[in-house]
Amino acid sequence: MFKILVVEDDADLNRTVSSFLTQNGYEVTSCLLANDAYNAMYNKLFDLIISDIMMPQIDGFEFAETVRKINATIPIIFMTARDDFSSKQRGFNAGIDDYMVKPVDLQELLLRISAILRRANIAQSKKITVGKFTMDEEARSAMNGDDEITLTAREFNLLYKLLSYPKKTFTRVQLMDEFWDADSNATPRAVDVYITKLREKLSECTDFEIVTVHGLGYKAVIK
């Protein structure tokens, strides 16, 4: 299920959009302010962001620019009452992927979300191929050429996530939040143990590597 972050300070509109997207199969997190959205992004990995421009404290432009410094690839849609060209230009220059003017047709929003996710190579992709290395999510298999690499469920999920977003850094907390149960007693350092095991099992793979980003977490780098 794709995870969408809705950042909109109009509580009624936020509720309407979030409810509509939930009814159409998306997992939605709603925030009224950009600072709340930053906290949400720290604790969860999202596939797409929908943001207003005119918000108190931090507006949509600053929010998008900050997100882009952290994550160069996550799709961002502006949903705003501002219809002037300069706002659209500034938005796209800040790194957004689409711009919708209120009042927004929710069915059209749904179509745009689907198209953007598809273009972002997120939608329904069940296989990853990096050189000779392949992962099949449905078969839960990992192959390096003709050699199968045996991975536990958590090792598979961690590696699949990293290779789905090459060059993107994931913090230990983000990975813990997604792949460990909420009631787990494990600490974020448990991620280090799993990464060490993955590196050992992937020692013969030469098409990518799992790189430590000191003080933050890990990323996959394609060679």
C-alpha positions as a Markdown table, in Angstrom:
| # | Residue | x | y | z |
|---|---|---|---|---|
| 1 | Met | 0.0 | 0.0 | 0.0 |
| 2 | Phe | 1.4 | 3.4 | -1.0 |
| 3 | Lys | 1.9 | 5.9 | 1.8 |
| 4 | Ile | 0.9 | 9.5 | 1.1 |
| 5 | Leu | 1.6 | 12.5 | 3.3 |
| 6 | Val | -1.1 | 15.3 | 3.2 |
| 7 | Val | 0.1 | 18.7 | 4.4 |
| 8 | Glu | -2.8 | 21.2 | 4.5 |
| 9 | Asp | -3.7 | 23.7 | 7.3 |
| 10 | Asp | -7.4 | 23.8 | 6.4 |
| 11 | Ala | -8.6 | 21.0 | 8.7 |
| 12 | Asp | -11.8 | 20.3 | 6.8 |
| 13 | Leu | -10.1 | 20.0 | 3.4 |
| 14 | Asn | -7.3 | 18.0 | 4.9 |
| 15 | Arg | -9.9 | 15.6 | 6.3 |
| 16 | Thr | -11.8 | 15.4 | 3.0 |
| 17 | Val | -8.7 | 14.7 | 0.9 |
| 18 | Ser | -7.3 | 12.2 | 3.4 |
| 19 | Ser | -10.5 | 10.3 | 3.7 |
| 20 | Phe | -11.0 | 10.1 | -0.1 |
| 21 | Leu | -7.4 | 8.8 | -0.6 |
| 22 | Thr | -7.9 | 6.2 | 2.2 |
| 23 | Gln | -11.1 | 5.0 | 0.6 |
| 24 | Asn | -9.2 | 4.6 | -2.6 |
| 25 | Gly | -6.5 | 2.3 | -1.2 |
| 26 | Tyr | -3.8 | 4.6 | 0.1 |
| 27 | Glu | -2.3 | 4.8 | 3.5 |
| 28 | Val | -2.6 | 8.5 | 4.5 |
| 29 | Thr | -0.9 | 10.6 | 7.2 |
| 30 | Ser | -2.4 | 14.0 | 7.7 |
| 31 | Cys | -0.5 | 17.1 | 9.0 |
| 32 | Leu | -1.8 | 20.6 | 9.4 |
| 33 | Leu | 1.7 | 22.3 | 9.5 |
| 34 | Ala | 5.0 | 21.7 | 7.8 |
| 35 | Asn | 6.8 | 21.1 | 11.1 |
| 36 | Asp | 4.4 | 18.3 | 11.9 |
| 37 | Ala | 5.1 | 16.9 | 8.4 |
| 38 | Tyr | 8.9 | 16.9 | 9.1 |
| 39 | Asn | 8.3 | 14.9 | 12.3 |
| 40 | Ala | 6.1 | 12.5 | 10.3 |
| 41 | Met | 8.8 | 12.0 | 7.7 |
| 42 | Tyr | 11.4 | 11.3 | 10.3 |
| 43 | Asn | 9.3 | 8.4 | 11.6 |
| 44 | Lys | 7.8 | 7.0 | 8.4 |
| 45 | Leu | 8.8 | 6.5 | 4.8 |
| 46 | Phe | 6.3 | 8.1 | 2.3 |
| 47 | Asp | 5.8 | 7.5 | -1.4 |
| 48 | Leu | 4.3 | 10.9 | -2.3 |
| 49 | Ile | 3.5 | 14.3 | -0.6 |
| 50 | Ile | 0.5 | 16.6 | -1.2 |
| 51 | Ser | 1.1 | 20.0 | 0.1 |
| 52 | Asp | -0.6 | 23.4 | 0.3 |
| 53 | Ile | 1.4 | 26.6 | -0.3 |
| 54 | Met | -0.2 | 29.1 | 2.1 |
| 55 | Met | 0.5 | 27.7 | 5.5 |
| 56 | Pro | 1.5 | 29.5 | 8.7 |
| 57 | Gln | 5.1 | 29.4 | 10.1 |
| 58 | Ile | 6.6 | 27.5 | 7.1 |
| 59 | Asp | 4.9 | 27.8 | 3.7 |
| 60 | Gly | 4.8 | 25.2 | 0.9 |
| 61 | Phe | 7.7 | 26.6 | -1.0 |
| 62 | Glu | 10.1 | 26.4 | 1.9 |
| 63 | Phe | 8.7 | 23.0 | 2.8 |
| 64 | Ala | 9.3 | 21.6 | -0.7 |
| 65 | Glu | 12.8 | 23.1 | -0.8 |
| 66 | Thr | 13.7 | 21.4 | 2.5 |
| 67 | Val | 12.2 | 18.1 | 1.5 |
| 68 | Arg | 14.2 | 18.2 | -1.7 |
| 69 | Lys | 17.4 | 18.6 | 0.3 |
| 70 | Ile | 16.5 | 15.5 | 2.2 |
| 71 | Asn | 14.9 | 13.4 | -0.5 |
| 72 | Ala | 15.6 | 14.2 | -4.2 |
| 73 | Thr | 13.1 | 11.7 | -5.6 |
| 74 | Ile | 9.9 | 11.7 | -3.6 |
| 75 | Pro | 7.0 | 13.1 | -5.7 |
| 76 | Ile | 5.4 | 16.3 | -4.4 |
| 77 | Ile | 2.1 | 17.8 | -5.6 |
| 78 | Phe | 1.1 | 21.3 | -4.7 |
| 79 | Met | -2.6 | 21.7 | -4.0 |
| 80 | Thr | -3.2 | 25.4 | -3.6 |
| 81 | Ala | -5.6 | 28.4 | -4.2 |
| 82 | Arg | -2.7 | 30.3 | -5.8 |
| 83 | Asp | -3.2 | 30.3 | -9.6 |
| 84 | Asp | -0.6 | 32.9 | -10.7 |
| 85 | Phe | 2.3 | 31.8 | -13.0 |
| 86 | Ser | 5.0 | 33.1 | -10.6 |
| 87 | Ser | 3.8 | 30.7 | -7.9 |
| 88 | Lys | 3.7 | 27.8 | -10.3 |
| 89 | Gln | 7.2 | 28.7 | -11.5 |
| 90 | Arg | 8.5 | 29.0 | -8.0 |
| 91 | Gly | 6.9 | 25.7 | -7.1 |
| 92 | Phe | 8.5 | 23.8 | -10.0 |
| 93 | Asn | 11.8 | 25.5 | -9.4 |
| 94 | Ala | 11.6 | 24.2 | -5.8 |
| 95 | Gly | 11.3 | 20.7 | -7.1 |
| 96 | Ile | 7.6 | 19.8 | -7.1 |
| 97 | Asp | 6.2 | 17.3 | -9.7 |
| 98 | Asp | 2.7 | 18.7 | -10.2 |
| 99 | Tyr | 0.5 | 21.7 | -9.4 |
| 100 | Met | -3.3 | 21.7 | -8.8 |
| 101 | Val | -5.4 | 24.7 | -8.2 |
| 102 | Lys | -8.3 | 24.6 | -5.6 |
| 103 | Pro | -11.0 | 23.7 | -5.7 |
| 104 | Val | -9.5 | 20.4 | -6.6 |
| 105 | Asp | -11.4 | 17.6 | -8.4 |
| 106 | Leu | -10.6 | 14.6 | -6.2 |
| 107 | Gln | -11.0 | 12.1 | -9.1 |
| 108 | Glu | -8.5 | 14.2 | -11.1 |
| 109 | Leu | -6.2 | 14.2 | -8.0 |
| 110 | Leu | -6.4 | 10.4 | -8.0 |
| 111 | Leu | -5.4 | 10.2 | -11.6 |
| 112 | Arg | -2.5 | 12.5 | -11.2 |
| 113 | Ile | -1.2 | 10.5 | -8.1 |
| 114 | Ser | -1.4 | 7.3 | -10.1 |
| 115 | Ala | 0.4 | 8.8 | -13.0 |
| 116 | Ile | 3.2 | 10.3 | -10.9 |
| 117 | Leu | 3.7 | 7.1 | -8.9 |
| 118 | Arg | 4.0 | 5.2 | -12.2 |
| 119 | Arg | 6.5 | 7.7 | -13.6 |
| 120 | Ala | 8.5 | 7.5 | -10.4 |
| 121 | Asn | 8.9 | 3.7 | -11.0 |
| 122 | Ile | 7.2 | 3.0 | -7.8 |
| 123 | Ala | 3.8 | 1.7 | -9.0 |
| 124 | Gln | 3.4 | -2.1 | -8.8 |
| 125 | Ser | 7.0 | -2.9 | -9.5 |
| 126 | Lys | 7.7 | -6.4 | -8.1 |
| 127 | Lys | 11.2 | -7.0 | -9.3 |
| 128 | Ile | 14.5 | -5.2 | -9.0 |
| 129 | Thr | 17.4 | -5.8 | -11.3 |
| 130 | Val | 20.9 | -4.3 | -10.7 |
| 131 | Gly | 23.4 | -5.8 | -13.1 |
| 132 | Lys | 23.5 | -9.6 | -12.4 |
| 133 | Phe | 21.6 | -9.2 | -9.2 |
| 134 | Thr | 17.8 | -9.6 | -9.1 |
| 135 | Met | 15.2 | -9.5 | -6.4 |
| 136 | Asp | 11.6 | -10.8 | -6.9 |
| 137 | Glu | 9.2 | -9.6 | -4.3 |
| 138 | Glu | 6.4 | -12.0 | -5.1 |
| 139 | Ala | 8.8 | -15.0 | -5.0 |
| 140 | Arg | 10.8 | -13.5 | -2.1 |
| 141 | Ser | 13.9 | -14.6 | -3.9 |
| 142 | Ala | 17.3 | -12.9 | -4.5 |
| 143 | Met | 19.7 | -14.1 | -7.2 |
| 144 | Asn | 23.3 | -13.1 | -8.0 |
| 145 | Gly | 23.6 | -14.5 | -11.5 |
| 146 | Asp | 22.7 | -18.1 | -11.2 |
| 147 | Asp | 23.4 | -18.2 | -7.4 |
| 148 | Glu | 20.5 | -17.8 | -5.0 |
| 149 | Ile | 21.2 | -15.8 | -1.9 |
| 150 | Thr | 19.2 | -16.9 | 1.1 |
| 151 | Leu | 17.8 | -14.0 | 3.1 |
| 152 | Thr | 15.5 | -13.8 | 6.1 |
| 153 | Ala | 12.2 | -11.9 | 5.7 |
| 154 | Arg | 13.6 | -8.9 | 7.4 |
| 155 | Glu | 16.9 | -9.0 | 5.5 |
| 156 | Phe | 14.9 | -9.2 | 2.2 |
| 157 | Asn | 12.7 | -6.3 | 3.1 |
| 158 | Leu | 15.6 | -4.1 | 4.2 |
| 159 | Leu | 17.5 | -4.8 | 1.0 |
| 160 | Tyr | 14.5 | -4.4 | -1.2 |
| 161 | Lys | 13.8 | -1.0 | 0.3 |
| 162 | Leu | 17.3 | 0.3 | -0.1 |
| 163 | Leu | 17.6 | -0.9 | -3.8 |
| 164 | Ser | 14.2 | 0.6 | -4.6 |
| 165 | Tyr | 15.6 | 4.0 | -3.8 |
| 166 | Pro | 19.3 | 4.0 | -4.8 |
| 167 | Lys | 21.3 | 6.8 | -3.4 |
| 168 | Lys | 18.6 | 7.7 | -0.9 |
| 169 | Thr | 19.7 | 7.7 | 2.7 |
| 170 | Phe | 17.4 | 5.9 | 5.2 |
| 171 | Thr | 17.9 | 6.6 | 8.9 |
| 172 | Arg | 18.0 | 3.7 | 11.3 |
| 173 | Val | 14.8 | 5.1 | 12.9 |
| 174 | Gln | 13.0 | 5.1 | 9.6 |
| 175 | Leu | 14.0 | 1.5 | 8.9 |
| 176 | Met | 13.1 | 0.4 | 12.4 |
| 177 | Asp | 9.7 | 2.1 | 12.1 |
| 178 | Glu | 8.9 | 0.2 | 8.9 |
| 179 | Phe | 10.4 | -3.3 | 9.6 |
| 180 | Trp | 10.2 | -3.8 | 13.3 |
| 181 | Asp | 7.0 | -4.1 | 15.3 |
| 182 | Ala | 6.0 | -1.2 | 17.4 |
| 183 | Asp | 6.3 | -3.2 | 20.6 |
| 184 | Ser | 9.7 | -4.5 | 19.7 |
| 185 | Asn | 12.4 | -4.0 | 22.4 |
| 186 | Ala | 15.1 | -3.6 | 19.7 |
| 187 | Thr | 17.1 | -0.4 | 19.4 |
| 188 | Pro | 18.0 | 1.3 | 16.2 |
| 189 | Arg | 21.4 | -0.3 | 16.5 |
| 190 | Ala | 19.7 | -3.6 | 15.6 |
| 191 | Val | 19.7 | -2.2 | 12.0 |
| 192 | Asp | 23.5 | -2.3 | 12.1 |
| 193 | Val | 23.5 | -6.0 | 12.9 |
| 194 | Tyr | 21.2 | -6.7 | 9.9 |
| 195 | Ile | 23.2 | -4.6 | 7.5 |
| 196 | Thr | 26.4 | -6.4 | 8.6 |
| 197 | Lys | 24.7 | -9.8 | 7.9 |
| 198 | Leu | 23.5 | -8.5 | 4.5 |
| 199 | Arg | 27.0 | -7.3 | 3.5 |
| 200 | Glu | 28.4 | -10.7 | 4.4 |
| 201 | Lys | 25.8 | -12.5 | 2.3 |
| 202 | Leu | 26.2 | -10.0 | -0.6 |
| 203 | Ser | 30.0 | -10.2 | -0.6 |
| 204 | Glu | 30.1 | -11.6 | -4.1 |
| 205 | Cys | 27.8 | -9.0 | -5.5 |
| 206 | Thr | 29.8 | -6.4 | -7.4 |
| 207 | Asp | 27.0 | -4.3 | -9.0 |
| 208 | Phe | 26.1 | -2.3 | -5.9 |
| 209 | Glu | 27.0 | -1.8 | -2.3 |
| 210 | Ile | 25.3 | -0.8 | 1.0 |
| 211 | Val | 27.1 | 2.4 | 2.1 |
| 212 | Thr | 27.1 | 3.8 | 5.7 |
| 213 | Val | 26.1 | 7.4 | 5.9 |
| 214 | His | 27.9 | 8.4 | 9.2 |
| 215 | Gly | 25.6 | 9.8 | 11.8 |
| 216 | Leu | 22.4 | 9.0 | 9.8 |
| 217 | Gly | 22.0 | 5.5 | 8.4 |
| 218 | Tyr | 22.4 | 3.6 | 5.1 |
| 219 | Lys | 21.9 | 3.8 | 1.4 |
| 220 | Ala | 22.4 | 1.6 | -1.6 |
| 221 | Val | 24.8 | 2.8 | -4.3 |
| 222 | Ile | 24.8 | 1.3 | -7.8 |
| 223 | Lys | 28.3 | 0.9 | -9.2 |
